[in-house]
Amino acid sequence: MGKTNYEITRDRMEQAFLAYDQEEMIARYCLAHDKDYLYLPLLGRDCRIGRTTGRVEWSKDGFQTAEHAGFDESMTIFDVLCYGEGGGLAGRLVSMEHLPGAVRTASIEQGMFRAAAERFEHRTEALARACEALGGRREAVGDVAYRLPLFPFLPLVLQFWDSDEEFGPVVKIMWDENVLRYMHYETTFYAVSHLWRRLAEEMEA
């Protein structure tokens, strides 16, 4: 079976990654590294990037075995490493549509978030356990709310309110106001898509 368009795009970016200055990446983000790989945890999972291949892999067992990362996680990592400026967090949380300079894409966000909210509905205990499995720290706002380490240097906050007799379930993702120094606005959607997948895996484990 042939590759999907997502896989083709990911593989092209793996090759493009090799043109960027890896020593600059290491210095900017204090990356663990050796002669073969750069190492960068993503949502509580160990990841590595081949220094001569650009291939992103993840592992559950300290890289005794490794899996080729998918589109969302690969593109999130590449954007942060290749285009991100870093520079520190603002310490102020904003929703995705209120990020500085962002073009409002309410229909995309609404559909993406509604589906997640429906999956979480009446499963608050399972969602909380999944957030903790991803390294989350409990927050105050929401029936389930956690600060999650997208990367060690870049958190996001998940807030979930379960449904009741009057209102349906609601989920929000809050970013540090400076997140666009680390990734393009479009990439925040890749990161959130990967988050939904990781939470689903942990909730079903």
BELCORVEN-V770343 format. One record per residue. N is the residue number from 1. SS is DSSP state (A for helix, B for strand, O for the rest). PSI is psi in whole degrees, -180 to 180 (none if undefined). OMEGA is omega in whole degrees, -180 to 180 (none if undefined). Layout:
BEGIN
{{N & SS & PSI & OMEGA} {N & SS & PSI & OMEGA}}
END
This chain:
BEGIN
{{1 & O & 136 & -178} {2 & O & 167 & 180} {3 & O & 150 & 174} {4 & O & 166 & 176} {5 & A & -34 & 178} {6 & A & -44 & 180} {7 & A & -37 & 178} {8 & A & -44 & 179} {9 & A & -44 & 178} {10 & A & -46 & -177} {11 & A & -36 & 176} {12 & A & -39 & 179} {13 & A & -31 & 175} {14 & A & -41 & 178} {15 & A & -40 & 179} {16 & A & -34 & -180} {17 & A & -34 & -174} {18 & O & -16 & 180} {19 & O & -9 & -176} {20 & O & 159 & -176} {21 & O & 104 & -177} {22 & A & -31 & 178} {23 & A & -35 & 176} {24 & A & -40 & 177} {25 & A & -46 & -179} {26 & A & -45 & -178} {27 & A & -41 & -175} {28 & A & -41 & -173} {29 & A & 9 & 179} {30 & O & 50 & -176} {31 & O & 136 & 166} {32 & B & 144 & -176} {33 & B & 161 & 168} {34 & O & -167 & -175} {35 & O & -18 & -176} {36 & O & -29 & -171} {37 & B & 153 & 161} {38 & B & 142 & -177} {39 & B & 133 & -176} {40 & O & 105 & 178} {41 & O & 144 & 179} {42 & B & 114 & 180} {43 & O & 52 & 174} {44 & O & 11 & -179} {45 & B & 136 & 179} {46 & B & 129 & 176} {47 & B & 156 & 175} {48 & B & 154 & -180} {49 & B & 123 & 179} {50 & B & 127 & -174} {51 & O & -20 & 178} {52 & O & -5 & -179} {53 & O & -26 & -174} {54 & O & 1 & -178} {55 & O & 129 & 176} {56 & B & 130 & 179} {57 & B & 154 & 174} {58 & B & 160 & -176} {59 & B & 147 & 174} {60 & O & -7 & -171} {61 & O & 38 & 178} {62 & O & 28 & 178} {63 & O & 26 & 162} {64 & O & -36 & 169} {65 & O & 158 & -178} {66 & O & 147 & 178} {67 & B & 143 & 176} {68 & B & 124 & -179} {69 & O & 152 & 179} {70 & O & -175 & -175} {71 & A & -52 & -172} {72 & A & -49 & -178} {73 & A & -38 & 179} {74 & A & -47 & -177} {75 & A & -33 & 176} {76 & A & -47 & 180} {77 & A & -46 & -178} {78 & A & -40 & -178} {79 & A & -43 & -180} {80 & A & -45 & -176} {81 & A & -40 & -172} {82 & A & -32 & -174} {83 & A & -21 & -176} {84 & O & 144 & 178} {85 & O & -20 & -174} {86 & O & -143 & 176} {87 & O & -2 & 175} {88 & O & 158 & -178} {89 & O & 155 & 179} {90 & O & -26 & -176} {91 & O & 10 & 178} {92 & O & 130 & -178} {93 & B & 139 & 175} {94 & B & 154 & 175} {95 & B & 166 & -173} {96 & A & -39 & -178} {97 & A & -11 & -180} {98 & A & 13 & 175} {99 & O & 145 & -177} {100 & O & 126 & 176} {101 & O & 2 & -178} {102 & O & 142 & 173} {103 & O & 129 & -177} {104 & O & 125 & 178} {105 & O & 61 & -171} {106 & A & -38 & -176} {107 & A & -39 & 178} {108 & A & -50 & -178} {109 & A & -42 & -178} {110 & A & -47 & -179} {111 & A & -43 & -179} {112 & A & -43 & -176} {113 & A & -33 & 180} {114 & A & -43 & 180} {115 & A & -41 & 179} {116 & A & -44 & -180} {117 & A & -39 & 179} {118 & A & -34 & 176} {119 & A & -32 & -178} {120 & A & -14 & -172} {121 & O & 129 & 179} {122 & O & 25 & 178} {123 & O & 41 & -174} {124 & A & -38 & -180} {125 & A & -44 & 179} {126 & A & -39 & 179} {127 & A & -43 & 179} {128 & A & -43 & 179} {129 & A & -40 & 179} {130 & A & -43 & 179} {131 & A & -41 & 180} {132 & A & -34 & 177} {133 & A & -27 & 178} {134 & O & 6 & 179} {135 & O & 18 & -177} {136 & O & 153 & 174} {137 & B & 132 & -174} {138 & B & 138 & 175} {139 & O & 172 & -170} {140 & O & -29 & -168} {141 & O & 112 & 179} {142 & O & 160 & 174} {143 & O & -37 & 169} {144 & B & 124 & -179} {145 & B & 129 & -178} {146 & B & 143 & 167} {147 & B & 120 & -173} {148 & B & 139 & -180} {149 & B & 88 & 173} {150 & B & -55 & 167} {151 & B & 164 & 179} {152 & O & -28 & -177} {153 & O & 1 & -174} {154 & B & 100 & 179} {155 & B & 166 & 165} {156 & B & 162 & -179} {157 & B & 126 & 175} {158 & B & 131 & 176} {159 & B & 128 & -179} {160 & B & 132 & 174} {161 & B & 124 & -180} {162 & O & 162 & 180} {163 & O & 158 & 173} {164 & O & -164 & -176} {165 & O & -23 & -174} {166 & O & -31 & -172} {167 & O & 148 & 175} {168 & O & 175 & 179} {169 & O & 148 & -179} {170 & B & 136 & 174} {171 & B & 140 & 177} {172 & B & 149 & 171} {173 & B & 127 & 179} {174 & B & 136 & 180} {175 & B & 155 & 167} {176 & B & 143 & -177} {177 & O & -24 & -179} {178 & O & 14 & -175} {179 & A & -31 & -177} {180 & A & -4 & 168} {181 & A & -14 & -177} {182 & O & -28 & -179} {183 & O & 159 & 175} {184 & O & 157 & -179} {185 & A & -43 & -179} {186 & A & -32 & -177} {187 & A & -24 & 176} {188 & A & -30 & 178} {189 & A & -37 & 174} {190 & A & -43 & -179} {191 & A & -42 & -180} {192 & A & -38 & 176} {193 & A & -42 & 177} {194 & A & -38 & 177} {195 & A & -47 & 179} {196 & A & -41 & -179} {197 & A & -43 & -179} {198 & A & -40 & 178} {199 & A & -41 & 178} {200 & A & -41 & 179} {201 & A & -45 & -177} {202 & A & -34 & 180} {203 & A & -28 & -180} {204 & A & -5 & -176} {205 & O & none & none}}
END
